[in-house]
Amino acid sequence: MRRANRLRRPEQFRRVRHEGRTVTSPWLALTAAPGRRNAVRCGFVAGRRIGGAVQRNRARRRVREAVRLLLPSLQSGYDLVFIIRSPEVVEAPFSQLQADIAALLRQAGLLNAPEPESTASATSHPQHERGSS
């Protein structure tokens, strides 16, 4: 995810958590607040109950990638904080994780259009198309 699309400072996370509206699923919680910029910025949090550092980092990377693929479909002007609530995020099938994140974004009213399945797979693995000929 590009630097322009990330929350980086603790006070940015605090502002979103304080001013934002939260929606939850069994795996994740999403807090969304109107941003101070016209772009979507995201932050990702994984607590110690997710596991050791390796599991927490893997969970954050997987959620970050799923959100990155949905960025073009999101309404601009919001800051989002994704809180990973379950260790199942580490082992869950990526398509199921992506569907859960899309449902959270839809519930928060931030998803403009549903992401077509073929576009998501072509965006995430373009090298496979070249190697198949």
C-alpha positions as CSV (number, residue, x, y, z in Angstrom):
1,M,0.0,0.0,0.0
2,R,1.4,3.4,-0.9
3,R,2.5,5.8,1.8
4,A,-0.2,8.3,0.8
5,N,-2.8,5.7,1.8
6,R,-1.5,4.8,5.2
7,L,-2.1,6.2,8.7
8,R,1.4,6.4,10.4
9,R,1.2,8.3,13.6
10,P,-0.4,7.3,16.9
11,E,-2.4,10.5,17.0
12,Q,-3.9,9.7,13.6
13,F,-5.1,6.3,14.9
14,R,-6.4,7.9,18.1
15,R,-8.4,10.5,16.1
16,V,-10.1,7.9,14.0
17,R,-10.9,5.7,17.0
18,H,-12.3,8.7,18.9
19,E,-14.3,10.4,16.0
20,G,-15.1,7.4,13.9
21,R,-18.0,4.9,13.6
22,T,-17.2,1.2,14.1
23,V,-18.6,-1.9,12.4
24,T,-17.5,-5.4,13.3
25,S,-17.3,-8.9,12.0
26,P,-16.1,-12.1,13.8
27,W,-12.6,-11.5,12.3
28,L,-12.2,-7.7,12.1
29,A,-13.4,-4.4,13.4
30,L,-13.4,-1.4,11.1
31,T,-13.5,2.2,12.4
32,A,-14.1,4.9,9.8
33,A,-13.9,8.6,10.2
34,P,-14.0,11.5,7.7
35,G,-10.5,12.3,6.8
36,R,-8.7,15.6,6.5
37,R,-7.5,14.7,3.0
38,N,-9.3,13.7,-0.1
39,A,-7.7,10.3,-0.2
40,V,-8.5,7.1,1.7
41,R,-5.9,6.3,4.4
42,C,-5.8,3.0,6.3
43,G,-4.2,1.7,9.5
44,F,-4.0,-1.9,10.7
45,V,-3.8,-3.1,14.3
46,A,-3.2,-6.6,15.6
47,G,-3.0,-7.2,19.3
48,R,-1.1,-9.8,21.2
49,R,-4.0,-12.2,21.4
50,I,-3.5,-12.8,17.6
51,G,-0.2,-14.5,18.4
52,G,3.5,-13.8,18.3
53,A,5.1,-11.1,16.2
54,V,5.2,-13.4,13.1
55,Q,1.5,-14.1,13.2
56,R,0.6,-10.5,13.9
57,N,2.7,-9.3,11.0
58,R,1.3,-11.9,8.7
59,A,-2.3,-11.0,9.7
60,R,-1.6,-7.3,9.1
61,R,0.0,-8.0,5.7
62,R,-3.0,-10.2,4.5
63,V,-5.6,-7.6,5.6
64,R,-3.5,-4.8,4.0
65,E,-3.3,-6.6,0.7
66,A,-7.1,-7.3,0.7
67,V,-7.8,-3.7,1.4
68,R,-5.3,-2.5,-1.3
69,L,-7.1,-4.5,-3.9
70,L,-10.4,-2.8,-2.9
71,L,-9.0,0.8,-2.8
72,P,-10.2,1.9,-6.2
73,S,-13.8,1.0,-5.1
74,L,-13.7,3.0,-1.9
75,Q,-15.2,6.4,-1.3
76,S,-12.4,9.0,-0.9
77,G,-12.0,11.3,2.0
78,Y,-12.1,8.7,4.8
79,D,-9.5,7.4,7.3
80,L,-10.0,3.7,8.2
81,V,-8.5,1.6,11.1
82,F,-8.8,-2.2,10.7
83,I,-8.5,-4.0,14.0
84,I,-7.8,-7.7,13.7
85,R,-9.8,-9.5,16.3
86,S,-9.2,-13.2,15.5
87,P,-6.1,-15.4,14.9
88,E,-8.1,-17.1,12.2
89,V,-7.2,-14.3,9.8
90,V,-3.7,-15.8,9.5
91,E,-5.0,-19.1,8.1
92,A,-8.2,-18.2,6.4
93,P,-8.5,-18.5,2.6
94,F,-7.7,-15.1,1.1
95,S,-10.9,-14.9,-0.9
96,Q,-12.9,-15.4,2.3
97,L,-10.9,-12.7,4.1
98,Q,-11.4,-10.3,1.1
99,A,-15.2,-11.0,1.2
100,D,-15.3,-10.3,4.9
101,I,-13.5,-7.0,4.4
102,A,-15.8,-6.0,1.5
103,A,-18.8,-6.8,3.7
104,L,-17.4,-4.5,6.4
105,L,-16.8,-1.7,4.0
106,R,-20.3,-2.2,2.5
107,Q,-21.8,-2.1,6.0
108,A,-20.0,1.1,6.7
109,G,-21.2,2.6,3.4
110,L,-17.8,3.1,2.0
111,L,-17.7,0.6,-0.9
112,N,-18.8,2.3,-4.2
113,A,-19.2,-0.7,-6.4
114,P,-18.7,-4.5,-5.9
115,E,-15.2,-5.6,-7.0
116,P,-15.5,-8.1,-9.9
117,E,-13.8,-11.4,-9.1
118,S,-11.9,-11.5,-12.4
119,T,-10.5,-8.0,-11.9
120,A,-9.3,-8.8,-8.4
121,S,-7.4,-11.9,-9.5
122,A,-5.9,-10.2,-12.5
123,T,-4.7,-7.3,-10.4
124,S,-3.1,-9.4,-7.7
125,H,-1.2,-11.9,-10.0
126,P,-0.5,-10.4,-13.4
127,Q,2.7,-12.5,-13.9
128,H,0.6,-15.7,-14.2
129,E,-1.1,-14.4,-17.3
130,R,2.2,-13.9,-19.1
131,G,3.6,-17.3,-18.2
132,S,0.6,-19.2,-19.4
133,S,1.2,-18.8,-23.2
